[in-house]
Amino acid sequence: MTGSEKTRVEHDSMGEVRVPAEAKWRAQTQRAVENFPISGRPIDPALIAALALIKGASARERAERGDLDQAKAEAISAAAASVADGSWNGEFPIDVFQTGSGTSSNMNANEVIATLAQDASGEPVHPNDDVNDPFSSNDQFPAAIHIAAVQSVTRDLIPALTHLAKALSDKQVGFSEVVKSGRTHLMDATPVTLGQEFGGYAAQVRFGVDRLESVLPRVGSLPLGGTAVGTGINAPAGLAAAVIARLADELGLPLTEATNHFEAQGARDSLVELSGVLRTLAVGLTKIANDIRWMGSGPRTGLTEIFLPDLQPGSSIMPGKVNPVLAEAVCQVCAQVVGNDAAVAWGGAAGNFELNVMLPVIARNLLESIALLSKVSVLFADRCVSGITADVDRCREFAESSPSIVTPLNHYVGYDEAAAIAKQSLKERKTIREVVIQRGHVPDRISEADLDRVLDVLSMTRPASD
Ligand SMILES: O=C(O)C[C@H](O)C(=O)O
């Protein structure tokens, strides 16, 4: 706060605190703002929303059970809804790097919701007694991370990846007859079709969706109800399950109560698992983006098997140069996701006894990875993959000039003689066909018709249909 800023006095269990006069937050938020001016970056809005959703559903459920005054519950529920819709994100100033349980941000939510409810109802609303009770940061904050993660995976990431897989599959179909040289170890190998390559990429992305779907039930299993240490102290039986059922119903998400609350608070293994799936996706997308930019390299000295859409001038100094910028953006997102995963794994290992105390940093990295992968997958599909065209003639030329097309002749002349044919064709710049005839294998070892049949590069991509 600047010296000239208008303030008001708030209290907590440690005493008086001056907070900005207009702030909706109260004493504990202000202490945290002053204690943790570290990154300048607040917690993710999706996490703020999830915290508010828990508090709104809890107020409604407690009112129904007669544990909270109906009018107060309505005011808290309305306040929580307006926080959840993002209207008050500016009232959440606490840095990500704060108390490891997220207590500061949990109290921030309690305080802002209490103030909004109090302003609306004209009745006092207490952040702990009315908004937080009977839960703890230790069950609400991790539950909020899980809800935000399930929500962003189902609403954003899975549709984005499905869209990318479809764009890749469309190319699989469109390029099904485009024969080219395969490459292994970066060296010429037997032919493949460009469609087969894109089909492989589409399958990688679809497996990523399968992996996400298989981890979702564990991520949707919430620690809410464990309260302070997993025993559920202070919480009436069945309250957490009812609150979770409301959330699942209202949000249309697969949310359940944890079957073991000690695991659910002492460990964050399912978030580590989800982050591992994101890392797997990042590794896969890097391979795809790299293959695509290699195939598009050129225009004169590269592979130039495909053309990527021209998106923007590539160079500030080299006129006319156009670069594979979107593939580069994909690779950079993937580098960030792999880095974030390392932080999540390190954070996940920090479960001491009854609580993991690296919750805010786990949330920050996990939610960022989900958001980045969601956005870049759609951009990659729409601005790069869907506009790719092939240089069909050049692809075929590469396929026909690869010395590895000698491979089907193993059956007719043996491996050693086939190797000699391949080497001679390279040395003398002749086709494999020419060398086979020159070395006298036609018609003794193979008829001319069979030679033409086995050296057909497109049929080499479909050996099973021979
Ligand atoms: O904030 C809470 O509810 C509990 C806190 O994280 C603690 O365990 O000390």
The ligand as an SDF file (V2000), in Angstrom:
LIG
                    3D

  9  8  0  0  0  0  0  0  0  0999 V2000
   -5.9500  -23.5260    6.9790 O   0  0  0  0  0  0  0  0  0  0  0  0
   -6.3170  -24.5530    7.5090 C   0  0  0  0  0  0  0  0  0  0  0  0
   -7.5160  -24.8450    7.5350 O   0  0  0  0  0  0  0  0  0  0  0  0
   -5.3120  -25.5170    8.1230 C   0  0  0  0  0  0  0  0  0  0  0  0
   -3.8800  -25.1840    7.9020 C   0  0  0  0  0  0  0  0  0  0  0  0
   -3.4740  -25.4410    6.5910 O   0  0  0  0  0  0  0  0  0  0  0  0
   -3.0110  -26.0090    8.7990 C   0  0  0  0  0  0  0  0  0  0  0  0
   -3.0370  -27.2540    8.7030 O   0  0  0  0  0  0  0  0  0  0  0  0
   -2.2620  -25.4680    9.5840 O   0  0  0  0  0  0  0  0  0  0  0  0
  1  2  2  0
  2  3  1  0
  2  4  1  0
  4  5  1  0
  5  6  1  0
  5  7  1  0
  7  8  2  0
  7  9  1  0
M  END
$$$$
